[in-house]
Amino acid sequence: CERERERESAMLHTYACSCLSPLTNPPEQGFVTPLQVQVKQIQSVRDRCHCKKPFRCCCRRFLTSADTIRNSESKTTRKCKLLRRCILPAKLESEYASNSKDDHLTAFQSGLCKLLNAFYRFSRPHTVIGTVIGITSISLLPLESISDLSLAFFVGLLKALIPSILMNIYVVGLNQLFDIEIDKVNKPNLPLASGEFSMGFGITIVSTFLLMSFAMGIMFQSPPLFSALLVSFLLGSAYSVELPLLRWKRNAFLAATCILIVRAIVVQLAFFVHIQKYVLGRPMVFTRSLVFAVAFMCLFSTVIALFKDIPDVDGDRDFGIQSFTVSLGQER
């Protein structure tokens, strides 16, 4: 089409230039001038260019192809816009949801790690380690040969360890509930003193562990085991609870007596009998090794009672806890 239009313009220009010669006389009626002839020829060319079927058909075919391409491109553009409107927001929403899930998972993991770390500090792990080592050691004393290290022995040992650890956490947790202000001075990293655990959450933990410990003690049907749990509960409560005639930790002698009775006597005798009679099924006999363990732990528990208060002298003095360290001084 462009080439035909260029040829038409060139022909018009050529014929016009050749016929624009000055005419001295105006043309008479019926007389055909050269210019008129050229104009007729130009009109004939134009008619031939625009009216003949092959050209028109070709032009139509060309225009039809162009229109088809334009229509195809228009349809493609509309499809792309539709895809961008529908798929892109969906993809962004999917990515946002994925990122949101990842953020929630990361936050959950971080919160869980902080909670477990706080509970680890709340349980006072050095006391739990002492309980595990003490009970395991005394449980080995009734064994007479290597054959006694049977499955029944290990099951009986677990029956002694699990409720005892739960009771241990109850005792140390109860002490923290009543010593929040003291611990803000002596042990500010503990979860109740630092505010990581609320009072209600601390009470929930302590109550739950106490009930679980007693439930296991009853379920395992071992009187010495249940007796050890009961004595630990009574003395641990008397040591910490702020009630008349209680709060024995205020008095150095009563505080040391609580620790000595539990660690040196109750743990040694109760768990020895538990393994000997209710696990191995033998008659109860107090051996020399048991007597040595009780005597040794009486001395060692006294050392524990004295040494545990040395780093706590500032808070104990401020809140009227008359420990040996407050009375004698840290150096003595």
Secondary structure, DSSP 8 states (H G I E B T S, - for coil): -HHHHHHHHHHHHHHHHHH----SS---TT---HHHHHHHHHHHHHHHHHH-HHHHHHHHHHHHHHHHHHHHHHHHHHHHHHHHHHHHHHHHHHHHHHHHHHHHHHHHHHHHHHHHHHHHHHT-HHHHHHHHHHHHHHHHTT--SGGG-SHHHHHHHHHHHHHHHHHHHHHHHHHHHH-HHHHHHH-TTSHHHHTSS-HHHHHHHHHHHHHHHHHHHHHTT-HHHHHHHHHHHHHHHHHH--STT--GGGBHHHHHHHHHIIIIIIHHHHHHHHHHHHTS-------HHHHHHHHHHHHHHHHHHHHTTGGGHHHHHHTT-B-HHHHH-S--
